[in-house]
């Protein structure tokens, strides 16, 4: 069977962009999209196989003929260690040669509550005996631009990030990096800290949106508990509101700042500027 590249979580926001980036690299015929719902992957233009992080028995057939696997981290916070372990074990059993994992920026030292599951997965991958590459992704700029509509409606951006610098990049930048690492040699055993070339604060974000909309939208910094309460009042569940507020506090302490420019080195171009992602969101 022809050796293939496989991408888990292929119908997710990052997964779809990785599949598209592989297509731009001329790899569509060599790609297997792994998805919990194959019907949602019908438009990807590649071979699709059913695979669920929580159903390890199904991953064996899904990985038949696969040489290199991109393990995009599960979206189910709290279940990731078990789910990722399932995939790593299935990869070993299926004869996969290398696994690439999307981790978290500075996972081993990060104050973000998300870090522990990523560190555990990195350790499991290193102990598996498989060749590996770890992509420690910083925040997606879209994490912030998604809130533009609500912020404009309420006349302000709010948060608890203070003047913390955020080295975010567009989701497509990270997807292109993953695609290149999938098809290129020389990345085995590497751990990449991936982040945007330039950083912004939440005040900078508010200023950019103000500039592009013509509305005055200040950034109001709140105590962690007050920000969590505001998120709950906006409809978020308590646990998620508390988590987001906590991430903002960690951001104030530098958890999302990086100046290594490893992402732009991997993709061979500057990362997408904040203004461009804001413009796309407003469009």
C-alpha positions as CSV (number, residue, x, y, z in Angstrom):
1,X,0.0,0.0,0.0
2,X,1.2,3.5,-0.8
3,X,2.7,5.2,2.2
4,X,0.6,8.2,3.2
5,X,0.4,11.2,5.4
6,X,-2.4,11.3,7.9
7,X,-4.0,14.2,9.8
8,X,-6.2,13.6,12.9
9,X,-9.1,16.0,13.6
10,X,-9.2,16.8,9.9
11,X,-12.6,18.5,10.0
12,X,-11.6,20.9,12.8
13,X,-10.6,24.5,12.0
14,X,-6.8,23.7,12.1
15,X,-7.2,20.3,10.4
16,X,-9.0,21.7,7.4
17,X,-6.3,24.3,6.9
18,X,-3.6,21.6,7.2
19,X,-5.3,19.6,4.5
20,X,-5.5,22.6,2.3
21,X,-1.8,23.5,2.9
22,X,-0.9,19.9,1.9
23,X,-2.8,20.4,-1.2
24,X,-0.8,23.5,-2.0
25,X,2.3,21.4,-1.6
26,X,1.0,18.9,-4.1
27,X,0.3,16.1,-1.6
28,X,-3.5,15.7,-1.8
29,X,-3.2,12.2,-3.3
30,X,-0.9,11.1,-0.5
31,X,-3.1,12.4,2.4
32,X,-5.5,10.5,4.7
33,X,-8.0,12.7,6.6
34,X,-8.9,11.1,9.9
35,X,-12.3,12.3,11.2
36,X,-14.9,11.2,13.8
37,X,-17.6,12.0,11.2
38,X,-16.6,11.1,7.7
39,X,-19.6,12.9,6.2
40,X,-18.2,16.2,7.5
41,X,-14.9,15.5,5.6
42,X,-16.5,14.8,2.2
43,X,-15.5,18.2,0.9
44,X,-11.8,17.9,1.8
45,X,-10.7,16.4,-1.5
46,X,-8.6,13.6,0.0
47,X,-9.0,10.0,1.2
48,X,-11.1,10.0,4.4
49,X,-11.1,7.4,7.1
50,X,-13.2,7.2,10.3
51,X,-11.2,7.6,13.5
52,X,-12.1,8.7,17.0
53,X,-9.6,9.7,19.7
54,X,-11.7,7.8,22.3
55,X,-12.1,4.6,20.2
56,X,-8.6,3.1,20.0
57,X,-9.7,-0.1,18.2
58,X,-10.8,1.9,15.2
59,X,-7.5,3.7,14.8
60,X,-5.6,0.6,13.6
61,X,-7.5,0.3,10.3
62,X,-7.5,4.1,9.9
63,X,-3.7,4.2,10.0
64,X,-3.0,1.3,7.5
65,X,-0.3,2.4,5.2
66,X,0.4,5.6,7.0
67,X,4.1,6.6,7.5
68,X,3.8,10.0,9.1
69,X,0.9,11.1,11.3
70,X,-0.1,14.6,12.4
71,X,-1.7,14.3,15.8
72,X,-3.7,17.5,16.3
73,X,-4.5,17.9,20.0
74,X,-8.0,16.9,21.0
75,X,-10.5,19.6,21.7
76,X,-11.8,17.8,24.8
77,X,-9.8,19.4,27.7
78,X,-9.5,17.0,30.6
79,X,-9.6,13.9,28.3
80,X,-6.5,14.7,26.2
81,X,-3.9,12.5,27.9
82,X,-6.0,9.3,27.5
83,X,-7.1,10.2,24.0
84,X,-3.6,11.1,22.8
85,X,-2.3,8.0,24.4
86,X,-4.8,6.0,22.4
87,X,-3.6,7.5,19.1
88,X,0.1,7.0,20.0
89,X,-0.4,3.4,20.9
90,X,-2.4,2.8,17.7
91,X,0.4,4.5,15.7
92,X,3.0,2.1,17.1
93,X,0.8,-0.9,16.4
94,X,0.1,0.2,12.9
95,X,3.8,0.7,12.0
96,X,3.6,4.5,11.7
97,X,7.2,5.9,11.5
98,X,6.8,9.4,12.8
99,X,4.2,11.4,14.8
100,X,4.0,15.2,14.8
101,X,2.1,16.6,17.7
102,X,0.5,20.1,18.1
103,X,1.4,21.1,21.7
104,X,1.4,24.4,23.5
105,X,3.9,27.3,23.4
106,X,6.6,26.8,26.1
107,X,4.5,23.9,27.5
108,X,7.1,22.7,29.9
109,X,7.3,26.1,31.7
110,X,3.9,27.6,30.9
111,X,1.6,28.9,33.6
112,X,-1.5,28.1,31.4
113,X,-3.8,25.5,32.8
114,X,-3.8,23.7,29.5
115,X,0.0,23.0,29.7
116,X,-0.1,19.8,31.9
117,X,-2.0,17.7,29.3
118,X,0.4,18.8,26.6
119,X,3.4,18.0,28.7
120,X,2.0,14.5,29.5
121,X,1.4,13.9,25.8
122,X,4.9,15.0,24.9
123,X,6.4,12.6,27.5
124,X,4.2,9.8,26.2
125,X,5.4,10.5,22.6
126,X,9.0,10.6,23.6
127,X,8.7,7.3,25.5
128,X,6.9,5.6,22.6
129,X,9.9,4.8,20.6
130,X,8.4,6.5,17.6
131,X,10.2,9.3,15.8
132,X,8.5,12.5,16.7
133,X,8.3,16.3,16.1
134,X,6.6,18.6,18.6
135,X,5.0,21.8,17.3
136,X,4.4,24.0,20.4
137,X,1.8,26.3,19.0
138,X,1.2,29.7,20.4
139,X,-2.3,31.3,20.4
140,X,-4.2,31.8,17.2
141,X,-5.0,35.4,16.5
142,X,-8.5,34.2,15.6
143,X,-8.9,33.4,19.3
144,X,-9.2,37.1,19.8
145,X,-10.8,38.3,16.6
146,X,-13.7,35.9,17.3
147,X,-14.8,38.3,20.0
148,X,-14.8,41.4,17.9
149,X,-18.6,41.3,17.3
150,X,-19.5,41.2,20.9
151,X,-16.9,43.8,21.8
152,X,-18.2,46.2,19.2
153,X,-21.7,45.6,20.4
154,X,-20.7,46.4,24.0
155,X,-18.4,49.3,23.1
156,X,-15.2,47.9,24.7
157,X,-12.9,44.9,24.9
158,X,-12.5,43.4,28.4
159,X,-10.1,40.9,29.9
160,X,-7.4,40.3,32.6
161,X,-4.3,40.3,30.4
162,X,-3.0,43.7,31.4
163,X,-0.1,44.7,29.3
164,X,0.9,41.1,28.6
165,X,2.4,40.6,25.1
166,X,0.7,38.1,22.9
167,X,2.8,36.6,20.1
168,X,-0.1,35.2,18.2
169,X,-0.3,34.2,14.5
170,X,-3.1,33.3,12.1
171,X,-4.3,29.7,12.3
172,X,-3.3,29.3,8.7
173,X,0.3,30.1,9.6
174,X,0.4,27.2,12.0
175,X,-1.3,24.9,9.5
176,X,1.3,25.7,6.9
177,X,4.1,24.9,9.3
178,X,2.5,21.6,10.2
179,X,2.1,20.7,6.5
180,X,5.7,21.5,5.8
181,X,7.0,19.4,8.7
182,X,4.8,16.6,7.5
183,X,6.4,16.5,4.0
184,X,9.9,17.6,4.8
185,X,12.8,15.6,6.2
186,X,15.1,16.8,9.0
187,X,12.5,17.6,11.6
188,X,12.8,14.3,13.6
189,X,13.4,14.8,17.3
190,X,12.8,18.6,17.1
191,X,10.7,20.7,19.4
192,X,9.6,24.0,17.8
193,X,8.3,27.0,19.8
194,X,5.9,28.5,17.3
195,X,4.6,32.1,17.6
196,X,4.0,35.2,15.6
197,X,6.8,37.5,14.5
198,X,5.3,40.5,16.3
199,X,3.4,40.8,19.5
200,X,0.4,42.8,20.6
201,X,-1.5,43.5,23.8
202,X,-5.2,43.5,24.2
203,X,-5.0,47.3,24.2
204,X,-3.3,47.0,20.8
205,X,-6.1,44.7,19.6
206,X,-8.7,47.2,20.7
207,X,-6.9,50.1,19.0
208,X,-6.6,48.1,15.7
209,X,-10.3,47.2,15.7
210,X,-11.1,50.9,16.6
211,X,-9.1,52.0,13.6
212,X,-10.7,49.6,11.2
213,X,-14.3,50.2,12.4
214,X,-14.1,53.9,13.1
215,X,-15.5,53.2,16.6
216,X,-13.8,54.0,19.8
217,X,-13.3,50.7,21.6
218,X,-11.2,50.9,24.7
219,X,-9.7,47.9,26.5
220,X,-10.8,47.6,30.1
221,X,-8.7,45.4,32.3
222,X,-10.6,43.6,35.0
223,X,-9.7,41.5,38.0
224,X,-9.8,37.8,37.2
225,X,-13.0,37.1,39.1
226,X,-14.8,40.0,37.5
227,X,-13.7,38.9,34.0
228,X,-14.9,35.4,34.6
229,X,-18.3,36.8,35.8
230,X,-18.6,38.9,32.7
231,X,-18.0,35.8,30.5
232,X,-20.6,33.9,32.5
233,X,-23.1,36.7,31.9
234,X,-22.3,36.5,28.2
235,X,-23.4,32.9,28.2
236,X,-20.3,30.8,28.9
237,X,-20.4,27.9,31.4
238,X,-18.7,28.6,34.7
239,X,-15.7,26.3,34.1
240,X,-14.9,27.7,30.7
241,X,-15.3,31.3,31.9
242,X,-12.9,30.6,34.8
243,X,-10.4,28.9,32.5
244,X,-10.4,31.8,30.0
245,X,-9.9,34.4,32.8
246,X,-7.1,32.3,34.1
247,X,-5.4,32.2,30.7
248,X,-5.6,35.9,30.6
249,X,-3.9,36.3,33.9
250,X,-1.2,33.9,32.7
251,X,-0.9,36.1,29.5
252,X,-0.2,39.1,31.7
253,X,2.7,37.2,33.1
254,X,4.2,36.5,29.7
255,X,2.8,33.0,28.9
256,X,2.0,33.8,25.3
257,X,5.1,35.9,24.5
258,X,7.9,34.5,22.3
259,X,10.5,36.2,20.1
260,X,12.2,33.2,18.5
261,X,10.5,33.6,15.1
262,X,10.6,29.8,14.6
263,X,7.2,29.8,12.9
264,X,8.2,32.2,10.1
265,X,11.4,30.3,9.6
266,X,9.4,27.1,9.1
267,X,7.0,28.6,6.6
268,X,9.6,30.8,4.8
269,X,7.7,34.0,5.1
270,X,6.6,36.5,7.8
271,X,3.6,35.5,9.9
272,X,0.2,37.1,9.2
273,X,0.0,40.6,10.8
274,X,-2.7,41.4,13.4
275,X,-4.3,44.0,11.1
276,X,-4.8,41.5,8.3
277,X,-6.6,39.0,10.6
278,X,-8.8,41.7,12.0
279,X,-9.7,42.8,8.5
280,X,-10.7,39.3,7.6
281,X,-12.8,39.0,10.7
282,X,-14.6,42.2,10.0
283,X,-15.3,41.1,6.4
